[in-house]
């Protein structure tokens, strides 16, 4: 019997994926006890390797399938190794879980009862992410990708994923832009990704340009202020859903969104002060930060609207991503 489970992209999360990994782990336990599947140790000794699945549906396969074809990816090896630890009595509480490996990707490992982690894919030949290299079978060419910390220009990181969109600037904060198009106005909001797991690289002597990780949002509307407001809303929605935006960047966007909606500046200021105080920020500090966010947002809103409100939409839409950009 083959069971297939379809998960909408917006619902792919550790809470959902871990449940599927647990189901495979229990199946592997049953197969190992029945003598129908080797353990993870036996498979590695026999020469089975880690190998990424071809593009397409993601299959969580059991140990017998790994043994038959000679390879498995992380979501095959992790449940099998957890089942091996359970059936052998080494760790009855071991479980397969996923951890973030990028902005929208996960890697399956094993969590032991004491909270420590093991990665059976490494034992099966997956190359660890180190020295600026992405994971891959041992001996294969690797890609070197370096990234700047968006909130600390002195830090350089190695990552395994390219940014989905090249940012408009290396400025440490949200960046906004508006341009005229053939049918109205196009706005864009770039937000540095904060807290994405990456490995620090010190003293690597990086020279030249480096790309930071950034979330990028575009929106279209007949009016420049409306286009910008829609782009900012997209950034705020994703920041709320992922937690990948720095708190200061988040409230900069909140201030700009409120002013573009027509909310009085004093009300925007009070709302941000209240939110910061609820997060444990001292009242005096919260008041100062909120004032800076509102003043900066008001300045940007005036610049965008005054620059574009009389502009006629342009029929030439190719070229640079923005006619002008301002930094928060």
Secondary structure by P-SEA (a helix, b strand, c coil): cbbbbbbccccccaaaaaaaaaaaaaaaaaaaaacccccaaaaaaabbbbbbccccccccccaaaaaacccccaaaaaaaaaaaaaaaccccccccccccccccbbbbbbbccccbbbbcccccccccccccccccccccbbbbbbbcccccccbbbbbccccccccccccccccccccccccbbbbbbbbcccccbbbbbcccccccccccbbbbbbbbcccaaaaaaaaaaaaaaaaaacccccaaaaaaaaaaaaaaacccaaaaaaaaaaaaaaacccaaaaaaaaaaaaaaaaaaaaaaaaaccccccccccccccccccccc
